[in-house]
Amino acid sequence: MTTVPGPGAAVSPWLPTAPCTPGRCAAHPGPAAATVGPARALVRLAAGLATVAAGLLLAPLAALLPAAARRAATRRWCRAVVRAFGVRLRVTGAPAEGPLLVVANHVSWLDIPLIAAVLPGRMLAKTEVRSWPVLGPLAARGGTLFIDRDRLRALPGTVRAIGAVLAGGGRVIVFPEGSTWCGRAAGAFRPAAFQAALDTAAGVQPVRLAYGPAGPAAFVGDDSLAASLWRIAAAGGLTAEVRILDPLPGGRYPDRRALAAAAQRAIASDSANRPFRSVHQRVSSSPASASSLRTPA
């Protein structure tokens, strides 16, 4: 996740940015912007924050569990976080076996618990996330790999760290766009992380994330985390879809750029064939027959 610097802010030329802004993309008129009442939104917000805090408190105990039990506990906790904020979760497809570089498009901070609820693994996140209240310490305890995006020379070390996890049979979750986009357009996939998959012969698992409606979920531009939390808690009928696409064998591609482009095409093609209601599109999507739909209590 990232934010677009304001006027006059220093911008590193190699850092990706998106044109999306909260005013244009996170709030929009029409029935798709339906909200629940303030009281219900407050209950959701309190429940969501309490669930996150509970995960933080229980993280040291979870670390003592065997790996399989720890992954199951992570999935249950992340699903609980999503439900607490009033978000319905629809999951389609199944992940490949073995070490995986999981790559997805990036819309919101909500992407993180969504993917972890289905494909738990080591997240790659910018160093700023470490200082976020509640979520930062939880990310650190969960084994998140942090990258200093302002230091290009730190990138090879990050690629080696990703490769070490993959070589050990684990999963690493990456958002290769490097910035959040609201859904009208998408960013180019940065190829660096894909080198780790090539180096370790790990598979690449493309995942498409979509929200309906997309406006409340979008966390873009100079949006604040507090504003985003409230917007999601107050949203009516917000559904998140996690579509696990066919894996890509890294050995089939000559270099990281070709592999990154193939992953981007897979997600873009799925998005074109199965459009979800977004800020900029008035199209509906029926649930896939192989999907599961979970409604918050």
C-alpha positions as CSV (number, residue, x, y, z in Angstrom):
1,M,0.0,0.0,0.0
2,T,1.1,3.5,-0.6
3,T,-0.1,7.0,-0.8
4,V,0.4,9.6,-3.5
5,P,2.6,12.5,-2.2
6,G,1.0,15.9,-2.1
7,P,2.2,18.9,-4.0
8,G,5.8,19.8,-3.3
9,A,6.6,16.5,-1.8
10,A,9.8,14.7,-2.9
11,V,9.0,11.8,-5.2
12,S,11.5,9.1,-6.0
13,P,11.4,8.7,-9.8
14,W,11.4,4.9,-9.6
15,L,8.5,4.6,-7.1
16,P,5.1,3.7,-8.7
17,T,2.2,6.1,-8.0
18,A,-1.5,5.9,-9.1
19,P,-3.7,8.8,-10.3
20,C,-6.6,7.7,-8.0
21,T,-7.8,10.0,-5.2
22,P,-10.3,9.5,-2.4
23,G,-12.6,12.2,-3.7
24,R,-12.8,10.7,-7.2
25,C,-12.6,7.1,-6.4
26,A,-13.6,6.3,-2.8
27,A,-16.8,8.3,-2.7
28,H,-19.4,8.3,-5.6
29,P,-23.1,8.9,-6.0
30,G,-25.8,6.3,-6.8
31,P,-27.2,3.2,-5.2
32,A,-23.8,1.5,-5.1
33,A,-22.9,4.0,-2.4
34,A,-25.5,2.8,0.1
35,T,-24.5,2.9,3.7
36,V,-25.7,1.5,7.0
37,G,-26.7,3.8,9.9
38,P,-24.1,5.4,12.2
39,A,-24.9,3.1,15.1
40,R,-24.3,-0.1,13.1
41,A,-21.2,1.4,11.5
42,L,-19.8,2.1,15.0
43,V,-20.6,-1.5,16.1
44,R,-18.7,-2.8,13.0
45,L,-15.8,-0.5,13.6
46,A,-15.5,-1.5,17.2
47,A,-15.8,-5.2,16.4
48,G,-13.2,-4.9,13.7
49,L,-10.7,-3.1,15.8
50,A,-11.3,-5.5,18.7
51,T,-10.7,-8.5,16.5
52,V,-7.5,-7.0,15.2
53,A,-6.4,-6.2,18.8
54,A,-7.2,-9.8,19.9
55,G,-5.0,-11.1,17.1
56,L,-2.2,-8.9,18.3
57,L,-2.6,-10.2,21.9
58,L,-2.8,-13.8,20.9
59,A,0.1,-13.7,18.3
60,P,2.8,-14.8,20.8
61,L,0.7,-17.9,21.6
62,A,0.0,-18.6,18.0
63,A,3.7,-18.6,17.3
64,L,4.0,-21.7,19.5
65,L,1.7,-23.7,17.4
66,P,2.8,-26.2,14.7
67,A,3.0,-24.7,11.3
68,A,-0.2,-26.2,10.0
69,A,-2.2,-25.1,13.0
70,R,-0.7,-21.6,12.9
71,R,-1.7,-21.3,9.2
72,A,-5.3,-22.4,10.1
73,A,-5.4,-20.0,13.0
74,T,-4.3,-17.2,10.7
75,R,-7.0,-18.0,8.2
76,R,-9.7,-18.0,10.8
77,W,-8.5,-14.8,12.4
78,C,-8.4,-13.0,9.0
79,R,-11.8,-14.2,8.1
80,A,-13.1,-12.9,11.5
81,V,-11.5,-9.5,10.8
82,V,-13.3,-9.3,7.4
83,R,-16.6,-10.4,8.8
84,A,-16.4,-8.0,11.7
85,F,-16.1,-5.0,9.3
86,G,-19.3,-6.2,7.6
87,V,-17.6,-7.5,4.4
88,R,-18.9,-10.5,2.6
89,L,-16.2,-12.8,1.2
90,R,-16.4,-14.8,-2.0
91,V,-13.6,-17.2,-2.9
92,T,-13.2,-18.9,-6.2
93,G,-10.5,-21.4,-7.1
94,A,-7.8,-23.3,-5.1
95,P,-4.1,-22.5,-4.7
96,A,-1.4,-24.7,-6.1
97,E,0.8,-26.8,-3.9
98,G,4.3,-26.1,-2.8
99,P,6.3,-22.8,-2.5
100,L,4.4,-20.0,-4.2
101,L,5.0,-16.3,-5.0
102,V,1.4,-15.0,-4.6
103,V,0.8,-11.9,-6.7
104,A,-2.4,-9.8,-6.7
105,N,-3.7,-6.5,-7.8
106,H,-3.9,-3.9,-5.0
107,V,-7.0,-1.9,-4.1
108,S,-7.1,-1.5,-0.3
109,W,-5.5,-2.3,3.0
110,L,-8.3,-4.9,3.2
111,D,-6.5,-6.9,0.5
112,I,-4.1,-8.1,3.2
113,P,-6.5,-9.9,5.5
114,L,-8.5,-11.1,2.4
115,I,-5.5,-12.9,0.9
116,A,-4.3,-14.1,4.3
117,A,-7.7,-15.6,4.9
118,V,-7.3,-17.8,1.8
119,L,-3.5,-18.0,1.2
120,P,-1.6,-17.3,4.4
121,G,2.0,-16.6,3.9
122,R,4.8,-14.0,4.4
123,M,3.6,-10.6,3.2
124,L,5.9,-8.0,1.5
125,A,5.1,-4.5,2.7
126,K,6.7,-1.1,2.8
127,T,8.5,-0.1,5.9
128,E,6.0,2.5,6.8
129,V,3.5,-0.2,7.7
130,R,5.7,-1.2,10.6
131,S,4.8,2.1,12.4
132,W,1.0,1.8,11.9
133,P,-1.0,1.5,15.1
134,V,-2.1,-2.0,15.9
135,L,-1.6,-3.3,12.4
136,G,2.1,-2.6,12.3
137,P,3.1,-4.7,15.3
138,L,0.8,-7.4,14.1
139,A,2.4,-7.4,10.7
140,A,5.9,-7.6,12.2
141,R,4.9,-10.5,14.5
142,G,3.4,-12.3,11.5
143,G,6.7,-12.4,9.7
144,T,6.1,-9.6,7.2
145,L,9.1,-8.8,5.0
146,F,9.5,-5.1,5.0
147,I,11.1,-3.1,2.1
148,D,12.4,0.4,2.2
149,R,11.0,1.7,-1.1
150,D,13.1,4.9,-0.9
151,R,16.3,2.9,-1.1
152,L,16.8,1.2,-4.5
153,R,20.0,-0.4,-3.3
154,A,17.9,-2.4,-0.7
155,L,16.0,-4.2,-3.5
156,P,18.5,-7.1,-4.1
157,G,18.4,-7.9,-0.4
158,T,14.6,-8.0,-0.5
159,V,14.7,-10.3,-3.5
160,R,17.1,-12.6,-1.6
161,A,14.8,-12.6,1.5
162,I,11.8,-13.6,-0.7
163,G,13.9,-16.3,-2.3
164,A,14.9,-17.7,1.1
165,V,11.2,-18.1,2.1
166,L,10.4,-19.8,-1.2
167,A,13.4,-22.1,-1.0
168,G,12.1,-23.2,2.4
169,G,8.8,-24.2,0.9
170,G,6.9,-21.1,2.0
171,R,4.6,-18.6,0.4
172,V,5.3,-14.9,-0.1
173,I,2.5,-12.5,-0.9
174,V,3.4,-9.5,-3.1
175,F,1.4,-6.6,-4.6
176,P,3.6,-5.9,-7.7
177,E,1.8,-2.7,-8.7
178,G,3.5,-1.1,-5.8
179,S,0.6,1.2,-5.2
180,T,-3.2,1.0,-4.7
181,W,-5.5,1.5,-7.6
182,C,-9.3,2.0,-7.4
183,G,-10.3,-0.3,-10.2
184,R,-10.7,2.0,-13.2
185,A,-7.1,1.3,-14.3
186,A,-4.2,-0.8,-13.0
187,G,-0.5,-0.3,-12.5
188,A,2.2,-2.2,-14.3
189,F,3.6,-5.1,-12.4
190,R,7.2,-4.4,-11.2
191,P,9.3,-7.4,-12.0
192,A,11.9,-7.5,-9.2
193,A,10.1,-9.9,-6.9
194,F,9.5,-12.3,-9.7
195,Q,13.3,-12.9,-9.9
196,A,13.0,-14.8,-6.6
197,A,10.5,-17.2,-8.1
198,L,12.9,-17.8,-11.0
199,D,15.9,-18.3,-8.7
200,T,14.1,-20.9,-6.6
201,A,11.9,-22.6,-9.4
202,A,8.8,-21.6,-7.3
203,G,5.4,-21.3,-8.9
204,V,3.7,-17.9,-9.3
205,Q,0.0,-17.8,-8.1
206,P,-1.9,-14.9,-9.7
207,V,-4.9,-13.7,-7.6
208,R,-7.5,-11.2,-8.6
209,L,-9.1,-9.1,-5.9
210,A,-12.4,-7.2,-6.6
211,Y,-14.9,-5.3,-4.5
212,G,-18.5,-4.6,-5.1
213,P,-19.0,-1.7,-4.9
214,A,-15.4,-0.7,-5.2
215,G,-15.7,2.8,-3.9
216,P,-15.9,2.2,-0.1
217,A,-13.0,-0.3,-0.2
218,A,-10.6,1.8,-2.3
219,F,-7.7,3.1,-0.2
220,V,-5.9,5.5,-2.5
221,G,-4.0,8.7,-2.9
222,D,-3.8,10.7,0.4
223,D,-6.6,8.8,2.0
224,S,-6.1,8.2,5.8
225,L,-6.4,4.8,7.4
226,A,-9.0,6.2,9.8
227,A,-11.2,7.5,7.0
228,S,-10.9,4.2,5.1
229,L,-11.8,2.1,8.2
230,W,-15.0,4.2,8.7
231,R,-16.0,4.1,5.1
232,I,-15.7,0.3,5.0
233,A,-17.6,-0.1,8.3
234,A,-20.4,2.1,7.0
235,A,-20.7,0.5,3.6
236,G,-23.8,-1.4,2.8
237,G,-23.6,-4.7,0.9
238,L,-19.8,-4.6,0.5
239,T,-18.6,-7.9,-1.1
240,A,-14.9,-8.9,-1.6
241,E,-14.1,-11.4,-4.2
242,V,-10.8,-13.4,-4.2
243,R,-10.3,-15.3,-7.4
244,I,-7.4,-17.7,-7.4
245,L,-6.3,-18.1,-11.0
246,D,-4.2,-20.8,-12.7
247,P,-0.6,-20.9,-11.4
248,L,2.3,-20.0,-13.7
249,P,5.4,-22.2,-13.7
250,G,8.4,-19.9,-13.5
251,G,10.5,-22.2,-15.6
252,R,8.4,-21.4,-18.7
253,Y,9.5,-17.8,-18.9
254,P,12.9,-16.5,-19.9
255,D,13.2,-13.7,-17.4
256,R,11.4,-11.9,-14.6
257,R,9.9,-9.3,-16.9
258,A,8.2,-11.9,-19.0
259,L,7.0,-13.7,-15.9
260,A,5.6,-10.4,-14.4
261,A,3.9,-9.6,-17.7
262,A,2.3,-13.0,-17.8
263,A,1.0,-12.6,-14.3
264,Q,-0.4,-9.2,-15.1
265,R,-2.1,-10.5,-18.2
266,A,-3.7,-13.3,-16.3
267,I,-5.3,-10.9,-13.8
268,A,-6.2,-8.3,-16.4
269,S,-7.8,-11.0,-18.6
270,D,-9.9,-12.3,-15.7
271,S,-10.9,-8.8,-14.8
272,A,-12.1,-8.2,-18.4
273,N,-14.0,-11.4,-18.6
274,R,-15.6,-11.1,-15.2
275,P,-16.2,-7.4,-14.4
276,F,-17.3,-6.5,-10.9
277,R,-19.2,-3.4,-10.0
278,S,-16.7,-0.6,-9.4
279,V,-16.5,3.1,-9.0
280,H,-16.3,3.6,-12.7
281,Q,-18.3,0.7,-14.1
282,R,-22.1,0.1,-13.7
283,V,-21.8,-3.7,-14.4
284,S,-22.9,-6.5,-12.2
285,S,-21.4,-9.9,-11.8
286,S,-23.2,-13.1,-10.8
287,P,-21.4,-15.5,-8.4
288,A,-19.5,-18.3,-10.0
289,S,-20.9,-21.7,-9.4
290,A,-17.7,-22.9,-7.8
291,S,-17.4,-19.9,-5.5
292,S,-18.3,-19.7,-1.8
293,L,-20.2,-16.7,-0.4
294,R,-19.9,-15.8,3.3
295,T,-22.2,-13.3,4.9
296,P,-21.2,-11.5,8.1
297,A,-23.4,-12.2,11.1
